[in-house]
Amino acid sequence: MNPIIVANWKMNPQTLKGAFELTKAVRKGVRSANANVVLCPPYVFIPQLLAAKNMEIGAQNCSWQEQGPLTGEVSPRQLKDLGCSYVILGHSERKKELGETLAMVQRKVAAALTAKLRVILCVESVAELRTLKKKVRSFKNVAVVYEPSFAISTQGGRRVAPRHIAAMVSRLKKVAGRNVPVLYGGSVDAKSMRDIMTKGNVQGALVGAASLKAKEFIALVKNAL
């Protein structure tokens, strides 16, 4: 299985020009890499980046409803219709800053899978995954991300030892299924990526800050191979 490397741009960059430039540089740098590289920009850039046909594009979130009176929300069906392949769900920042609950995440995952999107599902513990699995029985098109909140750069950025990551991967796979990819979503950069892949036994990474620097991200992708 090729590693899955997902770039979570969050609310960056600030201009469409910047988004195009970053996408162009990354595309050129990873063109020959045997990895599934997915860029997840802010909603406002998704149509333009998809139209350019440069990279595989995903979204950072979606609603749990197909349509309806939910001001400011975007449905998974709308994302699929645009051409998105992936969506990130359950990110710790949404839980912490926006009050997103596991019940909400459950409904979003179910809606996204129904719309034929591949889900990048963030969890911090086996208990969280077990709760989600009760409502989402098939993880066929799901990649689970082990995302310890204390390791995210915006929330402390503490390093996690690869042996601890490997132990969590093993436990998460027992719940999600042996064939479900498990990615790492703590602070990851080009320097740490190789050890995390080989000693952490993950199948890829969800990358935040490092994905906004083209050279760093390209090096990270290559170190994941």
N, C-alpha and C positions, 0 to 999 in steps of 0.2 A: 504493500500500500504506500502510495506517495504521501509524504507529510502534508498536512493541511495547515497553511499559515494564513491567518486572518488578521487583516489590518483594521483596527478600530480607530478611526480618525476622530471620534467624538465630535466636538464643535470646531473642527479645524479642517482645512485652512480657512481664512476669512474671505477669500475671493475665489470665483470660478477659475480665473487664470491660474491661481496657485494650485487648485485641484487638478487642472489639466497638466500643469508642469510636473507635479508630483507623480501623477499617473503615468505620464510619458516616460519619465526617468525610471520608474519601477518596472514598467513593462519591458523596456530595453534591457534592464539589468537582469531580469529573471527569465527572459524568453527561453533560454535553453535549460533551465532548471527543472528537474523532475519533481515538481511540487505543485500542489493545488493552492495557488495564491488567490486570495479573495480580498478585495478592497471594500470597506464599509464606510462610505463617506456620509456626511449629513444628508438628509432627505433632499435639500434644495439642489444638490449637485448630481443626484442619481440619474435623472433623465439625460442630461448632457453627456455624462461619462458613458452611459449605456449606448447612446447614439454614436459615440466615437469608436465603439467596438474595440477598445483597447485592452480591457481586463475583465475578469469575472467580477461582478459587482453584487454586493449584498447590502442590507439595511441594518441599522443599529437597534431597531425595535419595530413592533407593529401592534395593531389593536387585536382584541379578541373577537371583534365582530366584523362580519363581511361588509356591512354597511349600516348607516343609521346616524342618529343625532349625537355624535361624540366629537364635539368641537376640538379641532387640532390633531385628531388621530388619523392614522393612515392604515387602511386595511391590508391584510396579507394578500388578498385577491388583487388589489390595486398594484402592489409591489410585483406580483407575479406577472400581471399584464404588462407592466413596464419592461420586464425582462430580467428582474432580479432572480438570483438562484438561491441566495442564503439570507437568513435573518438572525441577528444576535438577540437572545432573549434571556432575561433573568440577571442581567449584569448587576453587580453589587452596588454600583453608583446609583442605579435606579431604585434599588431597595433602600439604600441609606438616605438619599437626597429627595426622592420623590414618593417614598412610602409604598413602593410596589410590594405586594405580598405574594407568597407562594401560590395562593389561590388564583391570583391574577395571572401569574406566570403559567400555571396549568392551562388556563383557558387560552392564553396566547399560543402556547405550543400546539395545542389541539387544532386551533384555527389555522396556524401556519402550515401544519402538516396536511390539513385538508386542502389547502391552496397549492399543495405540491412544492412548497419551499423546503429547503434543507435548513434545519435548525442548529444553531450554535448555542447550546444551552449551558449557562454558567451556574455553577453550584459551589458552595464553600465546604460542604460536608456530605458524608454519605447519608445522613438523616434527611437533608434537603432533597437529595436525589431520590431517596426511597419514597418520600412524600409525593414528589412529582410523578413517579412511576406508577403510583396507584391510579392516577387518572389518565396517564399517557402510557398505555400498555406496550405499544410497539415503538421501539426506538430505531426503526429501520433507516430513517433519514435524519437521524440526530447525531451530532458530535457533542460529547460532554466536555465542558471546560472545568478543570479544577482551578478555582479562582479564590485563593485565600485573600480576603480583603486587606489584611495587614501587609501584604506583599505588593499591592498596587501602588504605583509611584505617587498617585494623588492622595494615598491614605497611609503613608509611612514608608513604603518601598523596601521593607525588610526582605532579605534574601532567604529563600527556602532551600534547604539542602536537597540535592537530587535524590538521596536515599529516602527522604520523607515524601517527595513527590512520587517516587516509584511505589511506595507503600500505599499511598492514596489511590494511585492508578489501579492497583490490584483490587482494592476494596470497592472502588467505583464500578469497575468492570463486572464484579460479582452481582451488582444490582442492575446495571444498564444492559449487560450482555457482553460476552467475550469479544464479539465482532464489532462492538460500538467503539469508534475512535475516541480516545481521551486526550485532550489538549491541555497545555498549561497556560494559565492566564494571570500569573503574577507578573512582577517586573521582569521583563525579558529583553535582552539586547544581544547583539552579535557575539559578544564575548562569552556570554553564559549559555547560548543556545545549544552548542554542541554537547556540553555536559548534561544539560536538561534532556536532550533527545536520547543520548546513549545511556546515561545512568539513571535518568528519571523515568525511562521506559514510556514516554509519551509518543503520540502520533502527530504532534504538531503544536502550534501555539496560537493564542489570541494576543496580539501585540498592540500596545497602546502608544506611548510616547515615541518609541523607536520607529514606529511605522511612518512618522511624519518627517523623517530624515532619510531621503532616498538611498544614500550610500550605506547608512547603517542598516536599513531594512533589507537591502539587497544582500549585504554580507550576512545578515541573520538568516535569510532564506537559504543561502548557499551552505551555511554552517549546520543547517537542519538536515542536510542530505547525507 
